[in-house]
Amino acid sequence: MVSNSTLYTTQLYRLIFSAHILL
């Protein structure tokens, strides 16, 4: 469960980071 949560958090963080680059 912990691994799944970490993976989801990483994906979300990556999405935000990508959005920041676009902006």
PDBQT receptor file of N, H, CA, C and O in Angstrom, charges set to zero:
ATOM      1  N   MET A   1       0.839  -1.204   0.000  1.00  0.00    +0.000 N 
ATOM      2  CA  MET A   1       0.000   0.000   0.000  1.00  0.00    +0.000 C 
ATOM      3  C   MET A   1       0.876   1.257   0.000  1.00  0.00    +0.000 C 
ATOM      4  O   MET A   1       0.615   2.232  -0.705  1.00  0.00    +0.000 OA
ATOM      5  N   VAL A   2       1.925   1.188   0.822  1.00  0.00    +0.000 N 
ATOM      6  H   VAL A   2       2.137   0.397   1.395  1.00  0.00    +0.000 HD
ATOM      7  CA  VAL A   2       2.808   2.357   0.901  1.00  0.00    +0.000 C 
ATOM      8  C   VAL A   2       3.424   2.642  -0.468  1.00  0.00    +0.000 C 
ATOM      9  O   VAL A   2       3.510   3.792  -0.898  1.00  0.00    +0.000 OA
ATOM     10  N   SER A   3       3.851   1.569  -1.146  1.00  0.00    +0.000 N 
ATOM     11  H   SER A   3       3.781   0.635  -0.796  1.00  0.00    +0.000 HD
ATOM     12  CA  SER A   3       4.484   1.741  -2.452  1.00  0.00    +0.000 C 
ATOM     13  C   SER A   3       3.505   2.376  -3.432  1.00  0.00    +0.000 C 
ATOM     14  O   SER A   3       3.872   3.261  -4.205  1.00  0.00    +0.000 OA
ATOM     15  N   ASN A   4       2.255   1.916  -3.393  1.00  0.00    +0.000 N 
ATOM     16  H   ASN A   4       1.957   1.197  -2.766  1.00  0.00    +0.000 HD
ATOM     17  CA  ASN A   4       1.252   2.454  -4.309  1.00  0.00    +0.000 C 
ATOM     18  C   ASN A   4       1.068   3.952  -4.057  1.00  0.00    +0.000 C 
ATOM     19  O   ASN A   4       0.994   4.744  -4.996  1.00  0.00    +0.000 OA
ATOM     20  N   SER A   5       0.997   4.329  -2.786  1.00  0.00    +0.000 N 
ATOM     21  H   SER A   5       1.058   3.686  -2.022  1.00  0.00    +0.000 HD
ATOM     22  CA  SER A   5       0.806   5.733  -2.431  1.00  0.00    +0.000 C 
ATOM     23  C   SER A   5       1.996   6.560  -2.919  1.00  0.00    +0.000 C 
ATOM     24  O   SER A   5       1.824   7.658  -3.448  1.00  0.00    +0.000 OA
ATOM     25  N   THR A   6       3.190   6.029  -2.737  1.00  0.00    +0.000 N 
ATOM     26  H   THR A   6       3.331   5.137  -2.307  1.00  0.00    +0.000 HD
ATOM     27  CA  THR A   6       4.394   6.746  -3.167  1.00  0.00    +0.000 C 
ATOM     28  C   THR A   6       4.382   6.940  -4.673  1.00  0.00    +0.000 C 
ATOM     29  O   THR A   6       4.709   8.017  -5.171  1.00  0.00    +0.000 OA
ATOM     30  N   LEU A   7       4.002   5.891  -5.398  1.00  0.00    +0.000 N 
ATOM     31  H   LEU A   7       3.736   5.016  -4.994  1.00  0.00    +0.000 HD
ATOM     32  CA  LEU A   7       3.974   5.975  -6.849  1.00  0.00    +0.000 C 
ATOM     33  C   LEU A   7       2.982   7.047  -7.288  1.00  0.00    +0.000 C 
ATOM     34  O   LEU A   7       3.284   7.847  -8.173  1.00  0.00    +0.000 OA
ATOM     35  N   TYR A   8       1.810   7.068  -6.677  1.00  0.00    +0.000 N 
ATOM     36  H   TYR A   8       1.565   6.418  -5.957  1.00  0.00    +0.000 HD
ATOM     37  CA  TYR A   8       0.791   8.059  -7.029  1.00  0.00    +0.000 C 
ATOM     38  C   TYR A   8       1.305   9.472  -6.755  1.00  0.00    +0.000 C 
ATOM     39  O   TYR A   8       1.116  10.386  -7.558  1.00  0.00    +0.000 OA
ATOM     40  N   THR A   9       1.964   9.630  -5.596  1.00  0.00    +0.000 N 
ATOM     41  H   THR A   9       2.118   8.887  -4.944  1.00  0.00    +0.000 HD
ATOM     42  CA  THR A   9       2.495  10.949  -5.235  1.00  0.00    +0.000 C 
ATOM     43  C   THR A   9       3.551  11.388  -6.243  1.00  0.00    +0.000 C 
ATOM     44  O   THR A   9       3.586  12.548  -6.654  1.00  0.00    +0.000 OA
ATOM     45  N   THR A  10       4.411  10.452  -6.634  1.00  0.00    +0.000 N 
ATOM     46  H   THR A  10       4.382   9.510  -6.299  1.00  0.00    +0.000 HD
ATOM     47  CA  THR A  10       5.462  10.788  -7.596  1.00  0.00    +0.000 C 
ATOM     48  C   THR A  10       4.849  11.214  -8.917  1.00  0.00    +0.000 C 
ATOM     49  O   THR A  10       5.296  12.185  -9.526  1.00  0.00    +0.000 OA
ATOM     50  N   GLN A  11       3.824  10.491  -9.366  1.00  0.00    +0.000 N 
ATOM     51  H   GLN A  11       3.460   9.701  -8.871  1.00  0.00    +0.000 HD
ATOM     52  CA  GLN A  11       3.183  10.821 -10.637  1.00  0.00    +0.000 C 
ATOM     53  C   GLN A  11       2.572  12.217 -10.561  1.00  0.00    +0.000 C 
ATOM     54  O   GLN A  11       2.707  13.013 -11.491  1.00  0.00    +0.000 OA
ATOM     55  N   LEU A  12       1.899  12.509  -9.448  1.00  0.00    +0.000 N 
ATOM     56  H   LEU A  12       1.789  11.862  -8.693  1.00  0.00    +0.000 HD
ATOM     57  CA  LEU A  12       1.263  13.819  -9.280  1.00  0.00    +0.000 C 
ATOM     58  C   LEU A  12       2.335  14.904  -9.275  1.00  0.00    +0.000 C 
ATOM     59  O   LEU A  12       2.170  15.937  -9.923  1.00  0.00    +0.000 OA
ATOM     60  N   TYR A  13       3.434  14.680  -8.548  1.00  0.00    +0.000 N 
ATOM     61  H   TYR A  13       3.569  13.841  -8.021  1.00  0.00    +0.000 HD
ATOM     62  CA  TYR A  13       4.509  15.663  -8.469  1.00  0.00    +0.000 C 
ATOM     63  C   TYR A  13       5.108  15.912  -9.855  1.00  0.00    +0.000 C 
ATOM     64  O   TYR A  13       5.425  17.045 -10.217  1.00  0.00    +0.000 OA
ATOM     65  N   ARG A  14       5.256  14.825 -10.622  1.00  0.00    +0.000 N 
ATOM     66  H   ARG A  14       4.999  13.905 -10.328  1.00  0.00    +0.000 HD
ATOM     67  CA  ARG A  14       5.808  14.959 -11.973  1.00  0.00    +0.000 C 
ATOM     68  C   ARG A  14       4.879  15.793 -12.845  1.00  0.00    +0.000 C 
ATOM     69  O   ARG A  14       5.336  16.620 -13.634  1.00  0.00    +0.000 OA
ATOM     70  N   LEU A  15       3.566  15.574 -12.701  1.00  0.00    +0.000 N 
ATOM     71  H   LEU A  15       3.194  14.902 -12.060  1.00  0.00    +0.000 HD
ATOM     72  CA  LEU A  15       2.594  16.326 -13.488  1.00  0.00    +0.000 C 
ATOM     73  C   LEU A  15       2.684  17.811 -13.153  1.00  0.00    +0.000 C 
ATOM     74  O   LEU A  15       2.677  18.660 -14.044  1.00  0.00    +0.000 OA
ATOM     75  N   ILE A  16       2.768  18.115 -11.856  1.00  0.00    +0.000 N 
ATOM     76  H   ILE A  16       2.773  17.425 -11.131  1.00  0.00    +0.000 HD
ATOM     77  CA  ILE A  16       2.872  19.515 -11.426  1.00  0.00    +0.000 C 
ATOM     78  C   ILE A  16       4.164  20.129 -11.959  1.00  0.00    +0.000 C 
ATOM     79  O   ILE A  16       4.168  21.266 -12.429  1.00  0.00    +0.000 OA
ATOM     80  N   PHE A  17       5.254  19.375 -11.884  1.00  0.00    +0.000 N 
ATOM     81  H   PHE A  17       5.251  18.451 -11.502  1.00  0.00    +0.000 HD
ATOM     82  CA  PHE A  17       6.542  19.874 -12.361  1.00  0.00    +0.000 C 
ATOM     83  C   PHE A  17       6.471  20.192 -13.853  1.00  0.00    +0.000 C 
ATOM     84  O   PHE A  17       6.985  21.214 -14.307  1.00  0.00    +0.000 OA
ATOM     85  N   SER A  18       5.816  19.291 -14.614  1.00  0.00    +0.000 N 
ATOM     86  H   SER A  18       5.398  18.462 -14.245  1.00  0.00    +0.000 HD
ATOM     87  CA  SER A  18       5.676  19.500 -16.064  1.00  0.00    +0.000 C 
ATOM     88  C   SER A  18       4.847  20.751 -16.326  1.00  0.00    +0.000 C 
ATOM     89  O   SER A  18       5.174  21.543 -17.210  1.00  0.00    +0.000 OA
ATOM     90  N   ALA A  19       3.779  20.926 -15.560  1.00  0.00    +0.000 N 
ATOM     91  H   ALA A  19       3.514  20.282 -14.842  1.00  0.00    +0.000 HD
ATOM     92  CA  ALA A  19       2.921  22.101 -15.730  1.00  0.00    +0.000 C 
ATOM     93  C   ALA A  19       3.725  23.367 -15.431  1.00  0.00    +0.000 C 
ATOM     94  O   ALA A  19       3.577  24.376 -16.120  1.00  0.00    +0.000 OA
ATOM     95  N   HIS A  20       4.574  23.311 -14.405  1.00  0.00    +0.000 N 
ATOM     96  H   HIS A  20       4.694  22.490 -13.846  1.00  0.00    +0.000 HD
ATOM     97  CA  HIS A  20       5.384  24.474 -14.036  1.00  0.00    +0.000 C 
ATOM     98  C   HIS A  20       6.315  24.859 -15.195  1.00  0.00    +0.000 C 
ATOM     99  O   HIS A  20       6.512  26.042 -15.473  1.00  0.00    +0.000 OA
ATOM    100  N   ILE A  21       6.883  23.853 -15.865  1.00  0.00    +0.000 N 
ATOM    101  H   ILE A  21       6.723  22.892 -15.639  1.00  0.00    +0.000 HD
ATOM    102  CA  ILE A  21       7.786  24.122 -16.986  1.00  0.00    +0.000 C 
ATOM    103  C   ILE A  21       7.009  24.793 -18.121  1.00  0.00    +0.000 C 
ATOM    104  O   ILE A  21       7.488  25.740 -18.745  1.00  0.00    +0.000 OA
ATOM    105  N   LEU A  22       5.810  24.288 -18.373  1.00  0.00    +0.000 N 
ATOM    106  H   LEU A  22       5.421  23.518 -17.866  1.00  0.00    +0.000 HD
ATOM    107  CA  LEU A  22       4.981  24.869 -19.435  1.00  0.00    +0.000 C 
ATOM    108  C   LEU A  22       4.658  26.324 -19.120  1.00  0.00    +0.000 C 
ATOM    109  O   LEU A  22       4.700  27.187 -19.996  1.00  0.00    +0.000 OA
ATOM    110  N   LEU A  23       4.334  26.583 -17.854  1.00  0.00    +0.000 N 
ATOM    111  H   LEU A  23       4.299  25.882 -17.141  1.00  0.00    +0.000 HD
ATOM    112  CA  LEU A  23       3.991  27.950 -17.466  1.00  0.00    +0.000 C 
ATOM    113  C   LEU A  23       5.251  28.810 -17.455  1.00  0.00    +0.000 C 
ATOM    114  O   LEU A  23       5.183  30.001 -17.154  1.00  0.00    +0.000 OA
TER     115      LEU A  23
